[in-house]
Amino acid sequence: MNSHSVIQNCINATNANIERAEKTFSSLSSNQLNWKIHPDSWSIGECLSHLVNSNKLYLNKFNSILNSQKIDEQKDFPYKQTLLGTMITNGVDPANVKKTKTFKVFFPKESNIEQNIIDDYIKKSKELISLTERMKHIDLKKIKFSSPANILIRLNLGDPIIFIPKHDERHLNQAERGKNHQEFPNQ
């Protein structure tokens, strides 16, 4: 695997997630966005809010890193995920349907999510694309940083580029299951 393929995979998957979110959720009412299958589950709006909250924290880290880097010509580096990055990727992979607890810092807003959550999700996703495009001159495995969830969790720059789109897809799947539920409100 190389750094440019990691970046391009992130861009492609993120574009697919944006298209899916627009197509599937943009016409929903506030009532539909906030409806829950049961009280302990997340609504569609909460799923999207969770993605906006968690992605924003990583995007802030990316911005800081990119602003501290000298811009060179593009270079494709060999890339290997960290062991922890691989574990996170496997844990958030859409194929993994086991429920997992999330860190409190990543929790969604409480219910009563407004329609603009879809625009917020799309805006953060486009920012992810923009930032990853700016990483084409960086050795993704050399730059290390602490996870926004816990300072003791160290990742390389490529780890979240791999797991963020998978995490998004996982929660878009969760939101879509809510939308397809037999008791989902008509309006």
HELIX and SHEET records of a PDB file:
HELIX    1   1 SER A    3  PHE A   25  1                                  23    
HELIX    2   2 SER A   30  ASN A   34  1                                   5    
HELIX    3   3 ILE A   44  ASN A   67  1                                  24    
HELIX    4   4 LEU A   83  VAL A   92  1                                  10    
HELIX    5   5 LYS A  104  PHE A  106  5                                   3    
HELIX    6   6 ASN A  116  GLU A  133  1                                  18    
HELIX    7   7 GLY A  158  LYS A  179  1                                  22    
SHEET    1   A 2 LYS A 144  SER A 146  0                                        
SHEET    2   A 2 ARG A 154  ASN A 156 -1                                        
END                                                                             
